[in-house]
Amino acid sequence: MDFTRPLAAFSLAMFAIGVNACGGGGADGGPVAEGHRLFNRTCAVCHGPGGRGSPRLGKSLIDNAFSKDLSDAELVEFLREGRSASDPLNERGVDMPPKGGNPALTDADLGLIVTYLRSL
Ligand code: HEC
């Protein structure tokens, strides 16, 4: 008899419950709050708290014209790629690193961050 199977099924179920509890909002707020949390962890170091921008680092993301011109999907794409200092479109001469330098961010995470950016 194989005793490992029920255990594996149980772990999977617990994992699914965990993901449901944490994904896309959860108890402490919706996607905007979740996006804000991710933003604070990865982006605020350069773009400032609340995306207000920082003089020599990230630009202000409040009412940001560049973001407004892009669809949500295009903005996710931009965040995935970043804009290196050598890019002719780069104005600050400072890297906007791919995924803000946090390779652990998934497309879903980036989508939540975009939802947050849209709220600024
Ligand atoms: C290491 C610093 C740094 C981090 C971390 C960072 N950025 Fe940036 N970001 C920049 C810089 C610098 C620019 C401006 C580049 C330029 O001059 O074109 C920029 C540009 C942008 C732009 C384009 C704004 C515009 O007007 O052209 C967006 C949108 C953006 N960042 C979002 C984010 C998000 C969301 C995160 C987190 C996932 C993030 N950034 C993390 C430095 C950073």
Backbone and ligand atoms as CSV (ligand in chain L), in Angstrom:
chain,resi,resn,atom,element,x,y,z
A,1,MET,N,N,0.835,-1.209,0.000
A,1,MET,CA,C,0.000,0.000,0.000
A,1,MET,C,C,0.868,1.257,0.000
A,2,ASP,N,N,0.437,2.266,-0.711
A,2,ASP,CA,C,1.221,3.498,-0.844
A,2,ASP,C,C,0.676,4.573,0.088
A,3,PHE,N,N,1.419,4.823,1.147
A,3,PHE,CA,C,0.952,5.787,2.149
A,3,PHE,C,C,1.284,7.230,1.781
A,4,THR,N,N,2.150,7.389,0.776
A,4,THR,CA,C,2.587,8.764,0.477
A,4,THR,C,C,1.508,9.556,-0.263
A,5,ARG,N,N,0.626,8.824,-0.971
A,5,ARG,CA,C,-0.343,9.537,-1.803
A,5,ARG,C,C,-1.304,10.430,-1.026
A,6,PRO,N,N,-1.982,9.872,-0.003
A,6,PRO,CA,C,-2.916,10.757,0.710
A,6,PRO,C,C,-2.192,11.972,1.293
A,7,LEU,N,N,-0.961,11.763,1.733
A,7,LEU,CA,C,-0.203,12.861,2.310
A,7,LEU,C,C,0.060,13.935,1.251
A,8,ALA,N,N,0.428,13.467,0.038
A,8,ALA,CA,C,0.694,14.412,-1.038
A,8,ALA,C,C,-0.569,15.197,-1.380
A,9,ALA,N,N,-1.699,14.470,-1.423
A,9,ALA,CA,C,-2.967,15.133,-1.742
A,9,ALA,C,C,-3.288,16.161,-0.668
A,10,PHE,N,N,-3.027,15.792,0.586
A,10,PHE,CA,C,-3.299,16.708,1.695
A,10,PHE,C,C,-2.430,17.959,1.572
A,11,SER,N,N,-1.129,17.761,1.291
A,11,SER,CA,C,-0.239,18.916,1.156
A,11,SER,C,C,-0.706,19.817,0.029
A,12,LEU,N,N,-1.104,19.192,-1.080
A,12,LEU,CA,C,-1.574,19.976,-2.227
A,12,LEU,C,C,-2.785,20.808,-1.844
A,13,ALA,N,N,-3.712,20.173,-1.116
A,13,ALA,CA,C,-4.928,20.882,-0.715
A,13,ALA,C,C,-4.568,22.062,0.178
A,14,MET,N,N,-3.648,21.833,1.117
A,14,MET,CA,C,-3.254,22.912,2.020
A,14,MET,C,C,-2.599,24.036,1.229
A,15,PHE,N,N,-1.800,23.637,0.240
A,15,PHE,CA,C,-1.123,24.637,-0.595
A,15,PHE,C,C,-2.171,25.482,-1.313
A,16,ALA,N,N,-3.186,24.801,-1.888
A,16,ALA,CA,C,-4.221,25.521,-2.633
A,16,ALA,C,C,-4.950,26.496,-1.720
A,17,ILE,N,N,-5.233,26.049,-0.489
A,17,ILE,CA,C,-5.923,26.935,0.458
A,17,ILE,C,C,-5.043,28.144,0.762
A,18,GLY,N,N,-3.751,27.863,0.966
A,18,GLY,CA,C,-2.823,28.947,1.255
A,18,GLY,C,C,-2.787,29.959,0.132
A,19,VAL,N,N,-2.711,29.470,-1.094
A,19,VAL,CA,C,-2.653,30.378,-2.235
A,19,VAL,C,C,-3.929,31.206,-2.324
A,20,ASN,N,N,-5.062,30.525,-2.089
A,20,ASN,CA,C,-6.321,31.260,-2.143
A,20,ASN,C,C,-6.393,32.355,-1.103
A,21,ALA,N,N,-5.883,32.052,0.078
A,21,ALA,CA,C,-5.967,33.024,1.166
A,21,ALA,C,C,-5.096,34.240,0.880
A,22,CYS,N,N,-3.961,34.019,0.193
A,22,CYS,CA,C,-3.029,35.129,-0.007
A,22,CYS,C,C,-3.189,35.781,-1.362
A,23,GLY,N,N,-3.694,35.062,-2.358
A,23,GLY,CA,C,-3.718,35.585,-3.721
A,23,GLY,C,C,-4.760,36.655,-3.940
A,24,GLY,N,N,-4.412,37.607,-4.790
A,24,GLY,CA,C,-5.361,38.603,-5.261
A,24,GLY,C,C,-6.108,39.360,-4.192
A,25,GLY,N,N,-5.494,39.616,-3.094
A,25,GLY,CA,C,-6.153,40.459,-2.106
A,25,GLY,C,C,-6.187,39.813,-0.740
A,26,GLY,N,N,-7.104,38.921,-0.507
A,26,GLY,CA,C,-7.179,38.286,0.788
A,26,GLY,C,C,-7.847,39.184,1.811
A,27,ALA,N,N,-7.603,38.872,3.065
A,27,ALA,CA,C,-8.338,39.523,4.142
A,27,ALA,C,C,-7.998,41.003,4.294
A,28,ASP,N,N,-6.720,41.343,4.111
A,28,ASP,CA,C,-6.342,42.720,4.417
A,28,ASP,C,C,-6.338,43.629,3.196
A,29,GLY,N,N,-7.334,43.546,2.376
A,29,GLY,CA,C,-7.469,44.485,1.267
A,29,GLY,C,C,-7.493,43.803,-0.072
A,30,GLY,N,N,-7.854,44.534,-1.103
A,30,GLY,CA,C,-7.971,43.994,-2.441
A,30,GLY,C,C,-6.655,44.035,-3.170
A,31,PRO,N,N,-6.716,43.908,-4.508
A,31,PRO,CA,C,-5.505,43.906,-5.334
A,31,PRO,C,C,-4.680,45.182,-5.205
A,32,VAL,N,N,-5.330,46.319,-4.949
A,32,VAL,CA,C,-4.575,47.562,-4.806
A,32,VAL,C,C,-3.654,47.475,-3.588
A,33,ALA,N,N,-4.206,46.973,-2.479
A,33,ALA,CA,C,-3.412,46.842,-1.256
A,33,ALA,C,C,-2.276,45.842,-1.449
A,34,GLU,N,N,-2.594,44.755,-2.146
A,34,GLU,CA,C,-1.579,43.742,-2.412
A,34,GLU,C,C,-0.480,44.325,-3.312
A,35,GLY,N,N,-0.883,45.063,-4.341
A,35,GLY,CA,C,0.079,45.710,-5.236
A,35,GLY,C,C,0.929,46.723,-4.486
A,36,HIS,N,N,0.316,47.433,-3.568
A,36,HIS,CA,C,1.029,48.429,-2.764
A,36,HIS,C,C,2.121,47.753,-1.931
A,37,ARG,N,N,1.753,46.612,-1.354
A,37,ARG,CA,C,2.698,45.859,-0.535
A,37,ARG,C,C,3.914,45.444,-1.378
A,38,LEU,N,N,3.638,44.920,-2.583
A,38,LEU,CA,C,4.726,44.496,-3.473
A,38,LEU,C,C,5.546,45.707,-3.912
A,39,PHE,N,N,4.882,46.819,-4.180
A,39,PHE,CA,C,5.569,48.050,-4.586
A,39,PHE,C,C,6.526,48.499,-3.478
A,40,ASN,N,N,6.041,48.496,-2.252
A,40,ASN,CA,C,6.881,48.933,-1.130
A,40,ASN,C,C,8.140,48.095,-1.011
A,41,ARG,N,N,7.995,46.803,-1.277
A,41,ARG,CA,C,9.132,45.900,-1.141
A,41,ARG,C,C,10.183,46.107,-2.216
A,42,THR,N,N,9.737,46.356,-3.453
A,42,THR,CA,C,10.670,46.337,-4.578
A,42,THR,C,C,10.900,47.696,-5.216
A,43,CYS,N,N,9.894,48.518,-5.294
A,43,CYS,CA,C,9.970,49.717,-6.134
A,43,CYS,C,C,10.203,50.992,-5.336
A,44,ALA,N,N,9.709,51.021,-4.095
A,44,ALA,CA,C,9.720,52.275,-3.336
A,44,ALA,C,C,11.138,52.759,-3.053
A,45,VAL,N,N,12.104,51.843,-3.039
A,45,VAL,CA,C,13.483,52.237,-2.764
A,45,VAL,C,C,13.951,53.273,-3.791
A,46,CYS,N,N,13.491,53.167,-5.022
A,46,CYS,CA,C,13.867,54.146,-6.060
A,46,CYS,C,C,12.748,55.132,-6.372
A,47,HIS,N,N,11.510,54.675,-6.316
A,47,HIS,CA,C,10.393,55.539,-6.725
A,47,HIS,C,C,9.729,56.228,-5.551
A,48,GLY,N,N,10.259,56.005,-4.360
A,48,GLY,CA,C,9.739,56.694,-3.192
A,48,GLY,C,C,8.449,56.096,-2.682
A,49,PRO,N,N,8.137,56.370,-1.409
A,49,PRO,CA,C,6.877,55.880,-0.845
A,49,PRO,C,C,5.713,56.507,-1.611
A,50,GLY,N,N,4.719,55.682,-1.912
A,50,GLY,CA,C,3.570,56.194,-2.653
A,50,GLY,C,C,3.908,56.554,-4.089
A,51,GLY,N,N,5.095,56.138,-4.574
A,51,GLY,CA,C,5.473,56.402,-5.967
A,51,GLY,C,C,5.727,57.867,-6.265
A,52,ARG,N,N,6.077,58.625,-5.230
A,52,ARG,CA,C,6.240,60.071,-5.407
A,52,ARG,C,C,7.500,60.448,-6.179
A,53,GLY,N,N,8.375,59.456,-6.374
A,53,GLY,CA,C,9.598,59.727,-7.125
A,53,GLY,C,C,10.720,60.143,-6.203
A,54,SER,N,N,11.918,60.080,-6.747
A,54,SER,CA,C,13.101,60.401,-5.979
A,54,SER,C,C,14.018,61.170,-6.930
A,55,PRO,N,N,14.595,62.301,-6.484
A,55,PRO,CA,C,15.264,63.226,-7.400
A,55,PRO,C,C,16.210,62.581,-8.402
A,56,ARG,N,N,17.097,61.695,-7.977
A,56,ARG,CA,C,18.057,61.144,-8.935
A,56,ARG,C,C,17.788,59.694,-9.291
A,57,LEU,N,N,16.752,59.111,-8.717
A,57,LEU,CA,C,16.463,57.701,-9.009
A,57,LEU,C,C,15.171,57.583,-9.821
A,58,GLY,N,N,14.218,56.820,-9.307
A,58,GLY,CA,C,13.000,56.594,-10.083
A,58,GLY,C,C,12.140,57.844,-10.198
A,59,LYS,N,N,11.483,57.961,-11.342
A,59,LYS,CA,C,10.591,59.096,-11.567
A,59,LYS,C,C,9.311,58.944,-10.751
A,60,SER,N,N,8.593,60.046,-10.633
A,60,SER,CA,C,7.285,59.989,-9.984
A,60,SER,C,C,6.347,59.141,-10.827
A,61,LEU,N,N,5.599,58.282,-10.172
A,61,LEU,CA,C,4.659,57.418,-10.888
A,61,LEU,C,C,3.223,57.882,-10.662
A,62,ILE,N,N,3.086,59.029,-10.015
A,62,ILE,CA,C,1.752,59.581,-9.783
A,62,ILE,C,C,1.328,60.334,-11.040
A,63,ASP,N,N,0.169,59.975,-11.560
A,63,ASP,CA,C,-0.331,60.638,-12.761
A,63,ASP,C,C,0.710,60.564,-13.880
A,64,ASN,N,N,1.403,59.445,-13.939
A,64,ASN,CA,C,2.559,59.299,-14.828
A,64,ASN,C,C,2.123,59.145,-16.298
A,65,ALA,N,N,2.583,60.089,-17.141
A,65,ALA,CA,C,2.144,60.131,-18.535
A,65,ALA,C,C,2.557,58.867,-19.296
A,66,PHE,N,N,3.787,58.402,-19.064
A,66,PHE,CA,C,4.283,57.208,-19.751
A,66,PHE,C,C,3.368,56.015,-19.458
A,67,SER,N,N,3.033,55.805,-18.186
A,67,SER,CA,C,2.185,54.665,-17.812
A,67,SER,C,C,0.792,54.791,-18.404
A,68,LYS,N,N,0.286,56.026,-18.427
A,68,LYS,CA,C,-1.075,56.249,-18.936
A,68,LYS,C,C,-1.208,55.869,-20.397
A,69,ASP,N,N,-0.108,56.019,-21.151
A,69,ASP,CA,C,-0.131,55.696,-22.575
A,69,ASP,C,C,-0.135,54.200,-22.839
A,70,LEU,N,N,0.159,53.402,-21.832
A,70,LEU,CA,C,0.255,51.955,-22.022
A,70,LEU,C,C,-0.975,51.250,-21.466
A,71,SER,N,N,-1.336,50.135,-22.114
A,71,SER,CA,C,-2.363,49.267,-21.545
A,71,SER,C,C,-1.755,48.559,-20.338
A,72,ASP,N,N,-2.591,47.932,-19.529
A,72,ASP,CA,C,-2.079,47.189,-18.372
A,72,ASP,C,C,-1.065,46.140,-18.817
A,73,ALA,N,N,-1.397,45.418,-19.903
A,73,ALA,CA,C,-0.504,44.354,-20.385
A,73,ALA,C,C,0.831,44.946,-20.847
A,74,GLU,N,N,0.766,46.099,-21.508
A,74,GLU,CA,C,1.999,46.736,-21.979
A,74,GLU,C,C,2.843,47.234,-20.809
A,75,LEU,N,N,2.176,47.700,-19.769
A,75,LEU,CA,C,2.912,48.187,-18.606
A,75,LEU,C,C,3.594,47.021,-17.872
A,76,VAL,N,N,2.904,45.876,-17.792
A,76,VAL,CA,C,3.519,44.677,-17.220
A,76,VAL,C,C,4.756,44.308,-18.035
A,77,GLU,N,N,4.610,44.367,-19.348
A,77,GLU,CA,C,5.722,44.065,-20.257
A,77,GLU,C,C,6.899,45.016,-19.991
A,78,PHE,N,N,6.592,46.309,-19.831
A,78,PHE,CA,C,7.646,47.284,-19.549
A,78,PHE,C,C,8.357,46.932,-18.235
A,79,LEU,N,N,7.578,46.598,-17.210
A,79,LEU,CA,C,8.182,46.294,-15.905
A,79,LEU,C,C,9.064,45.058,-15.998
A,80,ARG,N,N,8.642,44.107,-16.840
A,80,ARG,CA,C,9.439,42.889,-17.016
A,80,ARG,C,C,10.800,43.229,-17.630
A,81,GLU,N,N,10.809,44.156,-18.570
A,81,GLU,CA,C,12.042,44.495,-19.303
A,81,GLU,C,C,12.864,45.585,-18.624
A,82,GLY,N,N,12.201,46.547,-18.020
A,82,GLY,CA,C,12.900,47.702,-17.477
A,82,GLY,C,C,13.364,48.641,-18.578
A,83,ARG,N,N,14.247,49.586,-18.213
A,83,ARG,CA,C,14.778,50.516,-19.212
A,83,ARG,C,C,16.194,50.855,-18.774
A,84,SER,N,N,17.161,50.214,-19.418
A,84,SER,CA,C,18.539,50.354,-18.952
A,84,SER,C,C,19.045,51.761,-19.222
A,85,ALA,N,N,20.078,52.134,-18.496
A,85,ALA,CA,C,20.655,53.472,-18.627
A,85,ALA,C,C,21.140,53.724,-20.049
A,86,SER,N,N,21.499,52.648,-20.766
A,86,SER,CA,C,22.005,52.812,-22.134
A,86,SER,C,C,20.873,52.942,-23.165
A,87,ASP,N,N,19.633,52.731,-22.721
A,87,ASP,CA,C,18.486,52.882,-23.630
A,87,ASP,C,C,18.353,54.356,-24.014
A,88,PRO,N,N,18.245,54.651,-25.329
A,88,PRO,CA,C,18.119,56.055,-25.748
A,88,PRO,C,C,16.923,56.763,-25.096
A,89,LEU,N,N,15.910,56.007,-24.683
A,89,LEU,CA,C,14.739,56.631,-24.055
A,89,LEU,C,C,14.974,56.963,-22.585
A,90,ASN,N,N,16.087,56.465,-22.036
A,90,ASN,CA,C,16.355,56.698,-20.612
A,90,ASN,C,C,16.841,58.131,-20.403
A,91,GLU,N,N,16.173,58.836,-19.499
A,91,GLU,CA,C,16.488,60.248,-19.267
A,91,GLU,C,C,17.398,60.462,-18.064
A,92,ARG,N,N,17.272,59.593,-17.072
A,92,ARG,CA,C,18.001,59.828,-15.833
A,92,ARG,C,C,19.435,59.312,-15.864
A,93,GLY,N,N,19.730,58.453,-16.851
A,93,GLY,CA,C,21.047,57.835,-16.875
A,93,GLY,C,C,21.215,56.810,-15.763
A,94,VAL,N,N,20.086,56.343,-15.221
A,94,VAL,CA,C,20.100,55.337,-14.158
A,94,VAL,C,C,19.225,54.188,-14.636
A,95,ASP,N,N,19.657,52.961,-14.365
A,95,ASP,CA,C,18.872,51.797,-14.780
A,95,ASP,C,C,17.511,51.755,-14.098
A,96,MET,N,N,16.489,51.482,-14.885
A,96,MET,CA,C,15.236,50.950,-14.330
A,96,MET,C,C,15.401,49.459,-14.538
A,97,PRO,N,N,15.763,48.704,-13.482
A,97,PRO,CA,C,16.110,47.290,-13.674
A,97,PRO,C,C,14.899,46.452,-14.042
A,98,PRO,N,N,15.107,45.352,-14.807
A,98,PRO,CA,C,13.995,44.440,-15.094
A,98,PRO,C,C,13.331,44.003,-13.786
A,99,LYS,N,N,12.023,44.048,-13.751
A,99,LYS,CA,C,11.232,43.694,-12.561
A,99,LYS,C,C,11.697,44.476,-11.334
A,100,GLY,N,N,12.215,45.654,-11.546
A,100,GLY,CA,C,12.684,46.464,-10.426
A,100,GLY,C,C,13.819,45.787,-9.679
A,101,GLY,N,N,14.505,44.850,-10.367
A,101,GLY,CA,C,15.630,44.164,-9.739
A,101,GLY,C,C,15.210,43.002,-8.852
A,102,ASN,N,N,13.943,42.646,-8.905
A,102,ASN,CA,C,13.454,41.522,-8.093
A,102,ASN,C,C,12.928,40.414,-8.999
A,103,PRO,N,N,13.838,39.480,-9.412
A,103,PRO,CA,C,13.450,38.448,-10.375
A,103,PRO,C,C,12.348,37.525,-9.858
A,104,ALA,N,N,12.087,37.554,-8.541
A,104,ALA,CA,C,11.056,36.672,-7.987
A,104,ALA,C,C,9.647,37.128,-8.357
A,105,LEU,N,N,9.501,38.355,-8.819
A,105,LEU,CA,C,8.160,38.847,-9.155
A,105,LEU,C,C,7.616,38.115,-10.377
A,106,THR,N,N,6.406,37.565,-10.235
A,106,THR,CA,C,5.756,36.884,-11.349
A,106,THR,C,C,4.945,37.904,-12.153
A,107,ASP,N,N,4.436,37.484,-13.304
A,107,ASP,CA,C,3.558,38.364,-14.078
A,107,ASP,C,C,2.332,38.752,-13.255
A,108,ALA,N,N,1.842,37.811,-12.448
A,108,ALA,CA,C,0.673,38.116,-11.606
A,108,ALA,C,C,1.028,39.208,-10.600
A,109,ASP,N,N,2.230,39.116,-10.013
A,109,ASP,CA,C,2.686,40.158,-9.079
A,109,ASP,C,C,2.767,41.504,-9.795
A,110,LEU,N,N,3.358,41.480,-10.995
A,110,LEU,CA,C,3.508,42.722,-11.756
A,110,LEU,C,C,2.129,43.295,-12.086
A,111,GLY,N,N,1.167,42.402,-12.362
A,111,GLY,CA,C,-0.208,42.843,-12.627
A,111,GLY,C,C,-0.798,43.550,-11.415
A,112,LEU,N,N,-0.524,43.021,-10.224
A,112,LEU,CA,C,-1.011,43.659,-8.990
A,112,LEU,C,C,-0.344,45.016,-8.798
A,113,ILE,N,N,0.939,45.083,-9.113
A,113,ILE,CA,C,1.650,46.360,-8.994
A,113,ILE,C,C,1.045,47.382,-9.964
A,114,VAL,N,N,0.729,46.912,-11.183
A,114,VAL,CA,C,0.097,47.821,-12.155
A,114,VAL,C,C,-1.253,48.310,-11.621
A,115,THR,N,N,-2.014,47.414,-11.012
A,115,THR,CA,C,-3.301,47.825,-10.427
A,115,THR,C,C,-3.073,48.920,-9.385
A,116,TYR,N,N,-2.023,48.748,-8.591
A,116,TYR,CA,C,-1.681,49.778,-7.605
A,116,TYR,C,C,-1.285,51.085,-8.300
A,117,LEU,N,N,-0.425,50.989,-9.337
A,117,LEU,CA,C,0.020,52.201,-10.046
A,117,LEU,C,C,-1.170,52.963,-10.623
A,118,ARG,N,N,-2.165,52.221,-11.110
A,118,ARG,CA,C,-3.359,52.863,-11.684
A,118,ARG,C,C,-4.125,53.637,-10.620
A,119,SER,N,N,-3.921,53.307,-9.366
A,119,SER,CA,C,-4.674,53.976,-8.295
A,119,SER,C,C,-3.982,55.253,-7.839
A,120,LEU,N,N,-2.773,55.523,-8.358
A,120,LEU,CA,C,-2.016,56.687,-7.879
A,120,LEU,C,C,-2.474,57.972,-8.569
L,1,HEC,C1,C,17.084,50.740,-8.870
L,1,HEC,C2,C,16.065,51.769,-8.905
L,1,HEC,C3,C,14.687,51.388,-9.427
L,1,HEC,C4,C,13.855,50.399,-8.981
L,1,HEC,C5,C,14.089,49.413,-7.853
L,1,HEC,C6,C,12.638,50.518,-9.775
L,1,HEC,N1,N,12.752,51.529,-10.673
L,1,HEC,FE1,FE,11.329,52.146,-11.999
L,1,HEC,N2,N,12.627,53.480,-12.755
L,1,HEC,C7,C,13.884,53.765,-12.259
L,1,HEC,C8,C,14.483,54.840,-13.024
L,1,HEC,C9,C,15.849,55.451,-12.811
L,1,HEC,C10,C,13.527,55.193,-13.998
L,1,HEC,C11,C,13.651,56.288,-15.048
L,1,HEC,C12,C,14.490,55.836,-16.209
L,1,HEC,C13,C,14.590,56.959,-17.204
L,1,HEC,O1,O,15.211,57.981,-16.902
L,1,HEC,O2,O,13.999,56.838,-18.271
L,1,HEC,C14,C,12.379,54.304,-13.811
L,1,HEC,C15,C,11.250,54.327,-14.607
L,1,HEC,C16,C,10.089,53.661,-14.335
L,1,HEC,C17,C,8.865,53.802,-15.071
L,1,HEC,C18,C,8.683,54.669,-16.301
L,1,HEC,C19,C,8.338,56.074,-15.879
L,1,HEC,C20,C,8.471,57.101,-16.964
L,1,HEC,O3,O,7.867,58.177,-16.799
L,1,HEC,O4,O,9.175,56.877,-17.962
L,1,HEC,C21,C,7.927,53.028,-14.445
L,1,HEC,C22,C,6.463,52.847,-14.823
L,1,HEC,C23,C,8.602,52.371,-13.339
L,1,HEC,N3,N,9.925,52.776,-13.310
L,1,HEC,C24,C,7.995,51.509,-12.460
L,1,HEC,C25,C,8.691,50.776,-11.499
L,1,HEC,C26,C,8.090,49.725,-10.702
L,1,HEC,C27,C,6.616,49.356,-10.724
L,1,HEC,C28,C,9.080,49.188,-9.947
L,1,HEC,C29,C,9.009,47.995,-9.024
L,1,HEC,C30,C,8.607,46.752,-9.645
L,1,HEC,C31,C,10.302,49.923,-10.241
L,1,HEC,N4,N,10.023,50.859,-11.194
L,1,HEC,C32,C,11.530,49.708,-9.621
L,1,HEC,C33,C,14.504,53.153,-11.202
L,1,HEC,C34,C,13.990,52.086,-10.491
